[in-house]
Amino acid sequence: LFPDNITTEQQSAVLVKRLLATSISCITYMRGLFPESSYGTRYLDDLCLKILREDKSCLGSLQIVKWIQGCFDALEKQYVSFFPFFLHDTVTELYQFKFKYKNEVPQMDISSNKMNFVNGVCSKDIKEASRLLIRKLYLLMQNLGPLPNDITLTMKLLYYNDVTPQDYQPPGFRDDGGPGDLLFDGDPVNLRVGSVSTAFHLMKVRVTTEKKRMGTVESNLIQKNGPTEISHQGLDCDEEEEE
């Protein structure tokens, strides 16, 4: 599922794209958004994963696949900074993917036989962090209460403005002239799922859901004092946190 070696920028990009696709597939499958025919099966160790595929009999899942491919384009160009997708009319569940690009050249520590990097982490640690992220996401989805009927799923991309052309739109996306803030329906709870860092990319995943839908979610995932009005900028400002 994930590359055996993550020592080049291309391998790192493949990892991040697969993590994104796997995470979105996990969320949509576990939240019951699309039929079984919209998913293929892959395995991560002993964990059976359902991965979205192009299912022409389900226009909704087909659209999600196109959006994921559009996000891949923005990732390859290193334009996208933040990728929220949410279930609404007013937001009832919010999934946040944040990306950073390090643009570093990893230096190998030749004194070690474990392929460690002076300014990075070894492939084994990266793969372990990736496995942990997916497992925690699956565990979280299993413990969330059911969603309301007739929900709508929306995806947005936010960009690094200093490098992104003003007229850039990846395939499947269009310019959004709406307000930047999202009004959450109910009492929101912010959950830190995890992050994966390579010498070239950083990806963080968070979930915001309604408090009454929490079930038996582990308390160490909960971020206290979640706002009811959620600003894209506010969600993006976590530079001071260490993960």
N, C-alpha and C positions, 0 to 999 in steps of 0.2 A: 504493500500500500504506500509506504514512504520510501524514499531513496536510501540505499544502504550507506552511501557516503554523501555528506553535505559539506564539501570542501570548496566548491566553486559557487559563484553567484547564480549560475544557471540551475545547479542542483538545489540551492536554497530557494529559488523562485518556484521550482517544481514542488518542493515540500510545502511552501506557504499556500500555493494554489490547491494542492490536495487537501491540506488541513481545512481550508475555507470550504471547499466543496463537500468534504466529509461532515463538517460541522453543520452546514445548512441542511444537508440530507438527513442528518440525525434529528435536527429540530423539526423539520417538516414531517418526518416519518413518525416520531414519537408523539407529536401533537396531533396526528391523524388528519393532516391536511390533504393528502392525496392517496389514491388507491394503491394497492400492492403492485399493480402492473407498472407503476411509475418508477420502480426501484429495482436495481440489481443487488446481488449479494457479494460482499467481500468480507474477509476476516482479518482482524487485528489481534494476533495471538488467539486467545479463546473467545474473543468478543465478535459476535456476528454483526456486521454493519450493513445497513441498507443505504445504497448510494443512488441518488437520482439519476435517471437516464432519460433520453428523448423518447417520450411516450406520446405518439400522435393521437391516441385516443383520449388524452387528458390535456386540454389546452392550458390549464393552470400550471401543471408541473413543467410543461414544455416552455412556458414563459419564464419560469424560475431558472431553468437550465440556460436559457438565452441570457438572462441577467447575470448569472454566474460567469458565463463566458465573456460578457462585457466587462465585468470586474477584473477578470484575468488580463484583459487588454490594458486596463488602467494600472494593474500591478506590474506588468511587464515594463511599462513606460515609467514606473515609479511616480505616478501622479496621485493616486488615491491615498488619502490619509485616514479616512474614517468611513466605515460602511455600516450604517444602521439599517436594520429592516424590522418592521413592526407590524403588529396585528391591531386593527382598529375598526370602527370609525374613530372615536377617540381612542388613544393608544391604550391597549389592554395588556400587551406584552411586547417588550423591546429587546432586540438582540444587537449587540454592538461589537464590531470588529474594528480594531485600530491597527494601523500599519505604520512602521517606520523603516527607513532605508539608511543603512549605515555607511555604505560605499567605502568599506575598508578592505584592505588586502591582508588576509590572515597570514601570520608568520608562524611557521611550524617550529615547535620546540624539538630540535633534533636529538636532544639528550633523553627524550622520553620515547618509549616504544609503544605508547598508547595513542599516538597520533593527536596529542593535545595541541592547542594553538595558544600562542602567547596572548593574543587579544581576542580570543573567541572561546568556544567550547567544542569538545570533541563530538563526532557524529553520534556516538553511542548515547551521550547525554541529551543531545537534541532529539533523537528518536524516542528516548524515554519520556522526555517532556511532552512530546507529541502524543504518545500513548496515554499519558496521564490526563492531558487536556480532553481528549475524546472520551475517556472513561468517566471523567467528572461531568462532562456534558450529558452523557447518557444517563448517569445516576441522577442528575438534576431533572432531566426530562421525565424520568420515571416517577419522581416524587412531586411533580407539579399537578395541581388539580385540573379538571377539564376546562376547556375554553368555552366561551359563549358560542351559540350557533350563528351561522351566516357572517363569519368574520372576513375581513379583507386583508391581504398581505401586500405591503408596499416596501420597496427597496430604494435606498438613496445612496449616492456616492458623494463624499466631500473630498476636496482636493487640496494639495499643497499649491497655493496660488502663485508662488514665486517661480515654479517650474512648469505649471500646466498652462498650455495655450488657452486663451480666453474662449475660443470657439470649440474647444475639445468636448466631444461627447462620445463615450464608448458605445459599441453596438448594443441596441436595445434600450438605451437611455435617452432622455431628452432634458432640456433645461427646465428647472423647477423654479417658478416665480413665486411660490408660496412662502409663508412665514417660516422662519428658522426654528421656532420653538414647537415642541410637541406637548399637547395637553394630555396628561395621563388620567385615565378613568379609574378612580378608586384610590386606595392607599398603597403606593408603590414601595417595593423592596428591591434594592440593588444587590446583585450577586456577582462576585468575582469568580469567574470560572478558571482562568489561568492565562498563561502566556508562554510563547515559545520564541526563543532568541537564537539566531545564528550570527555568523560574522557579517552577514549582509542584510538581514531582515529581523524585525521584531513584530510579532502579532499578539495582540491581547484580545481576550474575549470576556464580555460581561453580559449579564441578563438582568432586565428589570421586569418584574411581574407584580401582580396584585397580591397584597399580603394574605388575603383569605385563600389564595391558590397555592400557598407555600408547602403544605403537607409536612413532610419530615425532613426538609432540606437541612443539611448540616449548618450549624450556626456560624462556623468559621468562614463560610462563603458570603455571609451577609455583610453589606456595607451599611452602616447606620445612617439615619436621618436622610432618607431619599426624598427629593422634592416631588411635588405633584406637577409642576411645570418644568419640563426637562429641556434645556437648551442644548443644541448640538455643540456649541462652544464649551458649555460647562462639562459635558460628557467627555470632551476631548482634553480637558485640562487636568492631567494626572502626572505631570512630569516629575513631581516631587516624590512619587511613590516608588518604592523599591520592591521588585518582585523576583 
